[in-house]
Amino acid sequence: MLLRVTLRLSAVSFFNTTPLVYELADDPSISLRFGVPSSLLDDLIQDRADVALLPVIDYQRAPGLRLIRATGIGCDGETLTVRLFSRTPIEQTQVLAADTDSHTSVVLAQIILKHQFGLAPRVIHLNEAADAPDETRLLIGDKVVTAEPVGFDHQLDLGLAWKRLTGLPFVFAIWTACGGVDVNGLSGKLIAALSAGLRNVDELVACHAVPRGWPEAIARRYLTDYLKFTIEDPQIEAIQRFHRMAYEMRLIDRCEELRFVEKLR
């Protein structure tokens, strides 16, 4: 097993990650890098990171990964920052213009459109959006709050839609380790980081949300109400259910059993 003096962690650069990495940068045994969610699998594959806050769908896209049952980014109902926007009723969607920063959200959108509306829209990149009446946009992250598109009166929060469909919470990302890397002791540090972050929500809002254009009250509620950061049995069940549904729709090529880091300290 490869033992590193410093563990290299990759995380998401959105506001929603700030409680998870609170004070981790001050830990001499950890180095942090940040990017959009869709870049984190490449960080693991290309040996730029030992552990990443990986979009859960990407677990099925590379062999040998192990989940760390500590913390992650999820919701138990409305999520606020993962939404569909359309000028016409969403059931008229023929084209999904997707913000591909998050692989998980793109798959979740297709699952919801299929199971709630019986739709299988053509998926294009958001940059190719033509503003056609049968086109729905998927937006994620800070820009849903700070740059909400004007004139899109029909919206659907995908976290809420998943909850109504399955009765389960949803997990967008979970800390995931490469095979062969010794991460013993990391889960305790991740849990402690989250605890410290949630004790300092006002600081996170002032330093990381307000400068990005978030209204202060919405940002505080986002971290303390909308988002769920713990990974427990319902979250694991939700990940497994999500993978199975994605596989049944041929949105992923395999659906392997979840593997976890063996020792959690």
C-alpha positions, 0 to 999 in steps of 0.5 A: 500500500502506498503511504504518503507523508502528505495526502493530496485532496481535490475538492469542488471550488463551489461555495457548498464545499467550504464547510467540508474543507474548513481548516484542512489547508492548515493541516500539514499532512494534507494538500488541497487543490480545487476544480469543478466537479467534472475535473476530479475523476481525472485528478485521481486517474492522472495521479494529481490527487489521492482522494477527491470529493468525487461526483458519485456517478464517476465512481462507476467510471474508473476501477479500484476506487474506494468510498470514504464513509465520512462526509459529502455533499447532498440534500434531503429534498430541495437543493436550491443549486441544481435546477432545471430551467425552461421557458415552457412547461418542462414536460415539453422538453426535447433538448436538455442543455446541460451544465457539464460541470457536474456529471452527476447532475446531468445523469440525475436530470435525465433520470428525473425527466425519464421517470417523472415525464417519460422523456428522453431528450437530446443532451447538448452542452449549455454553450450550444443552447439555442433558446428554443421553446422545447429546450430546458437548461440544467444549471448547477452551483453558485450561478443558480443563485447569483446569475439565475436566468431571466424569463425561465418561469418553469423550474424544477429542483432536482433534489426535490424531484429525486426525493419525491421519486424515491423517498431517499436523500441524494448525494452529489459527491462523496470523498473517494480514494484511489486504490492502494493509498493509505488513508487511515485517519483521514475520515476523522479529519474530514468529520472534524473539518465539517464540524468546525465548518458548521460552527463557523457558518457566519464566517463562511458566508462572509468570506465565500458567499457574499463576495460571490454575490450570494444574499447573506440570508440565503447563503446561511440557509443553504449551508444549514438547511438545504445541504446535508453533509453526512454520509449514513445508511440512507445516503449509501442506499441512495447512491446505490439506487442512483447507480442502478437507475443510471445503468438501467438507462444505459447512462453508465456502462457498469454498476459495480458494488460499492467498496469502502475504505476498510479502516475508518479512524 
